[in-house]
Amino acid sequence: VRYRILRPALTTPLLPLPVKQPDHSDLAPVHWRLRHFLDDYDVLHVTDAWFAYARTALRHHRHHGVPLVLSTHTEVPKYTRVVVRQLVERLVKPGAIRDHLLRSWQVHRRAERTMRRQFDRYVVHCDHVLPSSRTDFEHVRSLLPEERISRLRRGIDKDLFHPRHRHRERLARDYGIPSDGCVLL
């Protein structure tokens, strides 16, 4: 595994958005610097289907045949719905225009559907997809044959790491930990 850290081309903190975001995205259509490094890799692994790095990887995959793997981590379409609604509520004064945008046009739900369509179009080009949630798994299964999908399991195996397997005395003996000492992993 080799990592190259590249600055985003058009990152969301540069935009004067009145909504706090837990993370930032590169909104550029393509990351031009990234594309120069992609020939060095045997597999391209992306964690989204919407932003510059993923779109650049898809272009490279389509032009050069390098396998493309997608893993899902965030429900971006649903998150988009929430953020767009917050933007409208903060940028448009209460009244007829805001009501029309949210109730009649449902711009937040349209944005969610647009992101879902982008995801679907991206997924069909992937050689393999690793959905992390059961919902994403079922959705991806409607788009791809099952042999191109694997469930991405995250978290801790609660049975393997259950407290009943604790052997404090053995740890103390094997690693020289005083019996009154704190053990932190």
Rosetta blueprint (number, residue, H / E / L):
1 V L
2 R L
3 Y L
4 R L
5 I L
6 L L
7 R L
8 P L
9 A L
10 L L
11 T E
12 T H
13 P H
14 L H
15 L L
16 P L
17 L L
18 P L
19 V L
20 K L
21 Q L
22 P L
23 D L
24 H L
25 S L
26 D E
27 L L
28 A L
29 P L
30 V L
31 H L
32 W H
33 R H
34 L H
35 R H
36 H L
37 F L
38 L H
39 D H
40 D H
41 Y L
42 D L
43 V L
44 L E
45 H E
46 V E
47 T L
48 D L
49 A L
50 W L
51 F L
52 A H
53 Y H
54 A H
55 R H
56 T H
57 A H
58 L H
59 R H
60 H H
61 H H
62 R H
63 H H
64 H H
65 G L
66 V L
67 P L
68 L E
69 V E
70 L E
71 S E
72 T L
73 H L
74 T L
75 E L
76 V H
77 P H
78 K H
79 Y H
80 T H
81 R H
82 V H
83 V H
84 V H
85 R H
86 Q H
87 L H
88 V H
89 E H
90 R H
91 L H
92 V L
93 K L
94 P L
95 G L
96 A H
97 I H
98 R H
99 D H
100 H H
101 L H
102 L H
103 R H
104 S H
105 W L
106 Q L
107 V H
108 H H
109 R H
110 R H
111 A H
112 E H
113 R H
114 T H
115 M H
116 R H
117 R H
118 Q H
119 F H
120 D H
121 R H
122 Y H
123 V H
124 V L
125 H L
126 C L
127 D L
128 H E
129 V E
130 L E
131 P L
132 S L
133 S L
134 R H
135 T H
136 D H
137 F H
138 E H
139 H H
140 V H
141 R H
142 S L
143 L L
144 L L
145 P L
146 E H
147 E H
148 R H
149 I E
150 S L
151 R L
152 L L
153 R L
154 R L
155 G L
156 I L
157 D L
158 K L
159 D L
160 L L
161 F L
162 H L
163 P H
164 R H
165 H H
166 R L
167 H L
168 R H
169 E H
170 R H
171 L H
172 A H
173 R H
174 D H
175 Y H
176 G L
177 I L
178 P L
179 S L
180 D L
181 G L
182 C L
183 V L
184 L L
185 L L
